[in-house]
């Protein structure tokens, strides 16, 4: 079993091997010290509905974590019940909806969502029974304040909320965020601040203090629970005092629909992984969490600064800086060379890097988020890879080889291709395998070449034997 697991791990390009610079996803390295306790029987072997006297230690851990998260966000109350960020959004929007209904504001069912908001926001708002109107963004990526004012004025009596992601999905801080909150509040609406990018706020700013009424957090991102692979996630919802009565209810009690308190999951959601975030916050402390945020911001701006002359950075703030992530714009290079952002993503695998976020939030771009987990050596290694790839793009533009015959379009290069008896490509094997010298010492070989993933997603074919094969 151990060898089987090791074999699978060797084929993977995971955080224990390399940076995963997925923008807006905060792929944080998860330390063994944080992870270890979830395997202890005292945590792993308890039923979520065990009598309270049998879970005193659990409840102490949960209460401490809740108090820390309340302090970090600046809100008054929090529920750990939602099992994912999407469920946290849903619970928070339901709290807003129920709040308006309790006040007799039945007509308040409209949610404003800037184009720069997190991708799940509109779906969550519709699921919570709201209509959605999109607010435009300026060319610099900020909320278009003129468009916001116009849409507030046109929908003043039906405005329920605005959902903003701060810093935005474009990787910038909206410097007029307080004005946005004030305008919505003045019109009778509530402010939902998506916590997907809380990695850029912890210890630096509190959404509950600069105008937010409700936010969800992603403990499986910002607070060190492993992210991806289908879960389990934890998406707590934190609220201001006036929304506290509308947090998710206790599933052990009978709650009528009229009470307006939804039940999203078990009482404490995916409690089995909460010791990870508890350990992370406890070991980091307030100063450590602040330092982590500062390091994430510094790392992202360092990458943006070093790569700006090679790949334009699409959005920046009013001081020419980004937040915790930056968007590298390849569209002009694609027009000049035919090299796509996907080609760059695949070529990065040859350098031993997981790809950044591809084509989101802007098609033809790559969004890079180094997080605070990466040291300067790993960041420099990524910068070296990107600069080398820019050189390969320039070689295509100069006609050194066609895009179809380039190492970019043929990436990644598995060992089976590189050691084949036949090699008919326009570049030497060495360029395919070892584009930079350091790879001769520590090289990741991908297990497969590129496949047409989009075609496979859209044309599902069962590879199992047909039913008649089992007739006997």
C-alpha positions as a printed Julia matrix, in Angstrom:
472×3 Matrix{Float64}:
   0.0     0.0     0.0
   2.79    2.42    0.91
   4.55    1.78   -2.4
   1.29    2.19   -4.3
   0.66    5.54   -2.62
   4.25    6.62   -3.3
   3.85    5.68   -6.96
   0.73    7.83   -7.23
   2.46   10.71   -5.44
   5.42   10.54   -7.83
   3.05   11.06  -10.72
   1.39   14.06   -9.12
   2.45   17.69   -9.19
   1.34   18.65   -5.7
   2.23   21.16   -2.99
   4.75   18.81   -1.4
   6.77   19.11   -4.61
   6.13   22.53   -6.08
   4.26   25.81   -5.9
   0.63   25.67   -7.05
   0.09   29.31   -8.06
  -3.67   29.11   -8.61
  -5.06   32.63   -8.39
  -8.13   33.17   -6.19
  -7.64   29.72   -4.7
  -4.9    30.24   -2.08
  -3.27   26.84   -2.39
  -1.55   26.97    0.98
   0.98   24.37    2.11
  -0.51   22.26    4.91
   2.02   21.41    7.61
   2.22   17.96    9.18
   1.85   19.53   12.62
  -1.51   20.98   11.58
  -2.71   17.81    9.88
  -1.65   15.18   12.38
  -4.41   15.57   14.96
  -7.29   14.81   12.59
  -6.18   11.18   12.54
  -6.38   10.84   16.33
  -9.35    8.67   17.36
 -10.51   11.33   19.81
 -11.18   13.6    16.83
 -11.74   11.11   14.01
 -14.02    8.66   15.81
 -16.77   10.87   17.19
 -20.33   11.14   15.92
 -21.6    14.68   15.13
 -24.68   14.17   17.32
 -22.93   12.71   20.37
 -24.3    14.02   23.71
 -22.71   17.32   24.75
 -21.07   15.85   27.86
 -19.1    13.49   25.63
 -17.66   16.24   23.43
 -16.43   18.83   25.93
 -12.98   19.02   24.36
 -14.4    19.3    20.87
 -16.68   22.14   21.93
 -13.82   23.98   23.58
 -11.8    23.74   20.35
 -14.77   24.88   18.27
 -15.6    27.78   20.59
 -11.98   28.97   20.53
 -11.83   28.78   16.74
 -15.13   30.66   16.45
 -13.89   33.43   18.75
 -10.66   33.76   16.79
 -12.5    33.99   13.47
 -14.87   36.6    14.89
 -11.86   38.64   15.99
 -10.14   38.23   12.62
 -13.2    39.29   10.59
 -14.57   42.03   12.84
 -18.07   40.56   12.89
 -20.26   39.7    15.9
 -21.16   36.05   15.33
 -20.18   33.11   13.16
 -21.51   29.7    12.16
 -19.18   26.87   11.19
 -22.06   24.9     9.73
 -21.57   25.49    5.96
 -19.51   22.72    4.36
 -17.99   24.84    1.59
 -17.57   28.41    0.44
 -20.59   27.99   -1.81
 -22.7    26.92    1.16
 -21.31   29.83    3.17
 -22.44   32.21    0.43
 -25.86   30.58    0.39
 -26.23   30.78    4.18
 -25.12   34.41    4.24
 -27.51   35.44    1.49
 -30.34   33.57    3.18
 -29.59   35.54    6.34
 -29.92   38.78    4.37
 -33.1    37.6     2.68
 -34.67   36.5     5.98
 -33.63   39.79    7.6
 -35.5    41.79    4.96
 -38.56   39.55    5.2
 -38.62   39.88    8.99
 -38.63   43.66    8.58
 -41.51   43.51    6.12
 -39.32   44.38    3.14
 -40.71   41.63    0.93
 -39.83   43.53   -2.23
 -36.09   43.58   -1.47
 -34.99   40.69   -3.65
 -32.32   42.26   -5.89
 -28.61   41.51   -5.54
 -26.02   43.71   -7.27
 -22.85   41.87   -8.26
 -19.81   43.59   -9.83
 -18.25   41.89  -12.85
 -15.08   41.52  -10.74
 -16.82   39.44   -8.07
 -16.15   35.78   -7.37
 -17.59   33.43   -9.94
 -20.06   31.62   -7.66
 -21.77   34.75   -6.37
 -24.52   35.03   -8.96
 -25.5    31.37   -8.63
 -25.68   31.66   -4.84
 -27.85   34.76   -5.04
 -30.32   33.11   -7.42
 -30.43   29.99   -5.24
 -31.26   32.21   -2.26
 -34.27   33.61   -4.14
 -32.77   36.87   -5.41
 -32.56   38.5    -8.8
 -29.14   39.57  -10.04
 -27.96   42.7   -11.82
 -24.29   43.02  -12.78
 -22.39   46.22  -11.99
 -19.74   47.2   -14.51
 -16.05   47.52  -13.8
 -13.71   50.16  -15.16
 -10.8    49.33  -17.47
  -8.52   49.37  -14.42
 -10.61   46.6   -12.82
 -12.31   48.7   -10.15
 -16.05   48.96   -9.55
 -17.59   51.56  -11.87
 -19.02   53.95   -9.29
 -21.2    55.79  -11.82
 -22.78   52.53  -12.92
 -23.22   51.47   -9.29
 -25.0    54.71   -8.38
 -27.24   54.45  -11.42
 -28.28   50.89  -10.62
 -28.86   51.68   -6.95
 -31.06   54.65   -7.91
 -33.0    52.56  -10.41
 -33.61   49.74   -7.92
 -33.64   51.53   -4.57
 -36.88   49.95   -3.31
 -35.95   46.4    -4.33
 -32.25   46.42   -3.4
 -31.5    43.57   -1.0
 -27.71   43.39   -1.16
 -24.5    43.81   -3.05
 -21.94   41.02   -3.23
 -18.37   42.2    -3.58
 -15.11   40.28   -3.47
 -12.43   42.24   -1.64
  -9.78   42.39   -2.86
 -11.51   41.67   -6.13
 -11.11   38.66   -8.37
  -9.02   40.94  -10.57
  -6.41   40.97   -7.8
  -6.76   44.61   -6.72
  -8.1    46.43   -3.7
 -11.02   48.72   -4.55
  -9.91   51.86   -2.72
 -13.49   53.14   -2.65
 -14.88   50.04   -0.91
 -16.2    52.1     2.04
 -18.11   54.35   -0.34
 -19.61   51.27   -2.03
 -20.79   49.99    1.35
 -22.18   53.4     2.38
 -24.14   53.79   -0.86
 -25.78   50.37   -0.5
 -26.55   50.87    3.19
 -28.09   54.27    2.51
 -30.43   52.61    0.01
 -31.5    50.01    2.57
 -29.4    47.13    1.27
 -26.9    44.84    2.96
 -23.25   44.28    2.01
 -21.96   40.76    1.42
 -18.16   40.63    1.25
 -16.98   37.38   -0.31
 -14.15   35.95    1.8
 -12.47   33.99   -1.01
  -9.55   36.44   -0.95
  -9.31   36.77    2.83
  -5.69   35.69    2.37
  -5.02   39.33    1.55
  -6.85   40.72    4.61
  -6.11   38.63    7.72
  -4.43   40.83   10.31
  -4.52   43.83    7.96
  -8.21   44.71    7.58
 -11.53   43.43    8.92
 -14.51   43.27    6.54
 -16.91   43.67    9.46
 -15.33   47.04   10.22
 -15.11   48.62    6.78
 -18.74   48.07    5.85
 -19.56   44.39    5.55
 -22.71   42.88    7.05
 -21.83   39.28    6.23
 -18.91   37.29    4.84
 -18.06   33.68    4.36
 -14.54   32.36    4.9
 -12.83   29.42    3.26
 -11.04   27.48    5.98
  -9.95   25.14    3.18
  -8.04   28.03    1.64
  -7.02   30.86    3.94
  -6.86   28.77    7.09
  -4.78   25.83    5.91
  -7.26   22.97    5.45
  -6.22   21.1     2.27
  -8.06   22.36   -0.78
  -9.24   20.32   -3.72
  -9.93   16.68   -4.4
 -13.59   16.99   -3.56
 -13.38   18.21    0.03
 -14.19   18.3     2.78
 -14.38   22.07    2.83
 -15.43   24.45    5.56
 -17.08   27.76    4.64
 -18.11   29.5     7.87
 -20.45   32.46    7.6
 -19.75   35.49    9.81
 -22.32   38.24   10.34
 -22.9    41.58   12.01
 -25.05   41.64   15.15
 -28.34   42.39   13.39
 -27.99   39.29   11.2
 -26.98   36.9    14.01
 -30.56   35.64   14.55
 -30.58   34.43   10.95
 -27.48   32.23   11.06
 -28.02   28.53   10.24
 -30.06   26.76   12.89
 -29.45   23.66   15.0
 -30.43   20.59   12.96
 -31.3    18.72   16.17
 -34.19   21.06   16.84
 -37.45   21.36   15.01
 -37.39   24.66   13.17
 -40.34   25.78   11.11
 -39.89   27.52    7.8
 -41.59   30.55    9.34
 -38.7    30.93   11.8
 -36.53   31.74    8.82
 -33.42   29.99   10.17
 -32.11   27.55    7.56
 -30.18   24.4     8.32
 -27.32   23.95    5.87
 -25.55   20.88    7.27
 -24.73   19.3    10.63
 -24.33   21.72   13.53
 -20.6    22.31   13.06
 -20.32   21.25    9.42
 -17.13   19.4     8.5
 -15.97   19.45   12.12
 -13.5    16.62   11.56
 -11.06   18.96    9.82
 -11.46   21.95   12.16
  -8.39   20.91   14.23
  -6.27   21.86   11.2
  -7.39   25.48   11.25
  -7.32   25.54   15.05
  -3.69   24.41   15.03
  -2.8    26.85   12.25
  -4.24   29.9    14.02
  -2.94   28.81   17.44
   0.61   28.28   16.2
   0.7    31.4    14.03
  -0.84   33.79   16.55
  -1.99   37.27   15.64
   1.46   38.52   14.64
   2.13   35.43   12.56
  -1.16   35.68   10.68
  -0.47   39.33    9.9
   3.02   38.43    8.74
   1.56   35.73    6.48
  -0.73   38.25    4.79
   2.11   40.72    4.35
   4.3    38.0     2.84
   1.55   36.93    0.42
   1.14   40.54   -0.74
   4.87   41.07   -1.06
   5.35   37.83   -3.02
   2.58   38.66   -5.49
   3.93   42.15   -6.08
   7.46   40.83   -6.47
   6.31   38.42   -9.18
   4.3    41.16  -10.9
   7.27   43.51  -10.81
   9.76   40.95  -12.13
   7.51   39.68  -14.92
   5.87   42.93  -16.01
   8.37   43.57  -18.81
   7.84   40.03  -20.14
   4.07   39.65  -19.62
   1.83   42.7   -19.06
   0.05   42.72  -15.69
  -3.59   43.31  -16.53
  -4.93   45.1   -13.44
  -3.23   47.11  -10.72
  -4.37   49.35   -7.91
  -4.05   53.11   -7.63
  -0.38   52.83   -6.59
   0.47   50.44   -9.42
   0.43   47.48   -7.05
  -1.59   44.26   -6.94
  -3.08   42.51   -3.93
  -2.27   38.84   -3.31
  -2.41   37.76   -6.96
  -1.67   39.15  -10.39
  -3.08   38.54  -13.87
  -0.5    38.03  -16.62
  -1.99   39.09  -19.96
  -0.91   36.91  -22.9
  -3.46   38.12  -25.44
  -1.13   40.33  -27.48
   1.54   37.64  -27.47
  -1.06   35.13  -28.61
  -2.05   37.39  -31.49
   1.61   37.8   -32.52
   2.75   34.2   -32.09
  -0.22   31.85  -31.84
   1.04   30.71  -28.43
  -1.92   30.49  -26.06
  -2.17   30.77  -22.31
  -2.87   27.02  -22.3
   0.43   26.41  -24.1
   2.24   28.3   -21.35
   0.35   26.36  -18.69
   1.36   23.03  -20.26
   4.98   24.12  -20.71
   5.22   25.05  -17.02
   4.75   21.35  -16.23
   8.12   20.66  -17.88
   9.63   23.08  -15.36
   7.94   21.21  -12.51
   5.18   23.74  -11.89
   1.45   23.33  -11.58
  -0.25   25.83  -13.88
  -1.7    29.12  -12.61
  -5.42   29.74  -13.07
  -6.14   29.62  -16.8
  -8.56   32.0   -18.54
 -10.23   33.25  -15.34
 -11.38   35.89  -14.7
 -10.25   37.05  -18.15
  -9.9    34.76  -21.18
  -6.39   34.55  -22.6
  -4.68   35.27  -19.28
  -2.99   33.48  -16.39
  -3.72   34.44  -12.78
  -0.81   33.83  -10.41
  -1.03   33.66   -6.61
   2.16   32.61   -4.81
   0.65   32.73   -1.28
   2.8    33.12    1.83
   3.82   29.46    1.7
   6.55   29.94   -0.9
  10.05   31.08   -0.1
  12.08   33.37   -2.32
  13.93   30.46   -3.92
  10.73   28.87   -5.22
   9.4    32.23   -6.41
  12.65   32.87   -8.29
  12.37   29.42   -9.85
   8.88   30.3   -11.12
  10.07   33.66  -12.46
  12.97   31.93  -14.25
  10.52   29.49  -15.85
   8.21   32.26  -17.05
  11.07   34.32  -18.49
  12.41   31.24  -20.29
   8.95   30.57  -21.71
   8.77   34.18  -22.92
  12.03   33.49  -24.77
  10.42   30.49  -26.44
   7.46   32.63  -27.47
   9.88   35.15  -28.99
  11.54   32.27  -30.88
   8.19   31.4   -32.44
   7.64   35.05  -33.4
  11.14   35.16  -34.94
  10.4    32.06  -37.01
  12.91   29.79  -35.29
  10.17   27.17  -35.35
   6.44   27.11  -36.02
   3.94   27.16  -33.2
   2.93   23.59  -34.09
   6.56   22.48  -33.92
   7.48   24.46  -30.81
   8.24   23.03  -27.35
   5.28   25.11  -26.12
   2.65   23.41  -28.26
   4.21   19.96  -27.69
   4.47   20.35  -23.93
   4.55   18.63  -21.58
   7.31   16.13  -22.4
   7.01   12.77  -20.61
  10.02   10.49  -20.3
   8.51    8.02  -22.78
   8.63   10.68  -25.49
  12.06   12.01  -24.6
  13.78    8.59  -24.66
  11.95    7.31  -27.74
  14.09    5.94  -30.59
  12.52    8.49  -32.91
  12.69   12.26  -32.46
  11.37   14.36  -35.31
  10.78   17.67  -33.57
  12.35   20.97  -34.62
  14.11   21.43  -31.28
  16.54   19.09  -29.5
  15.39   16.67  -26.8
  17.43   18.63  -24.27
  15.34   21.74  -24.85
  12.19   19.77  -24.31
  13.38   18.1   -21.11
  15.78   20.58  -19.53
  14.88   24.14  -20.6
  16.84   25.49  -17.6
  20.0    24.08  -16.03
  18.62   23.44  -12.54
  16.25   20.79  -13.93
  19.23   18.46  -14.44
  19.44   18.1   -10.67
  15.75   17.88   -9.76
  13.4    17.01  -12.61
   9.7    16.1   -12.59
   8.67   13.98  -15.55
   4.93   14.17  -16.3
   3.33   10.74  -16.75
   1.45   11.69  -19.96
   1.64   14.08  -22.87
  -1.01   16.69  -23.54
  -4.54   15.52  -24.18
  -7.53   17.39  -25.53
  -9.19   17.82  -22.16
 -12.04   20.0   -23.41
 -12.98   17.42  -26.04
 -12.96   14.68  -23.42
 -15.16   16.72  -21.1
 -17.7    17.3   -23.82
 -17.64   13.82  -25.36
 -17.9    11.27  -22.61
 -17.07    7.75  -23.75
 -17.45    4.76  -21.47
 -14.29    2.66  -21.53
 -15.87   -0.19  -19.58
 -16.85   -3.48  -21.31
 -20.3    -3.49  -22.94
 -23.15   -5.23  -21.1
 -22.98   -8.25  -23.42
 -19.46   -8.96  -22.16
 -21.01   -9.98  -18.87
 -23.71  -12.15  -20.41
 -22.0   -15.37  -19.4
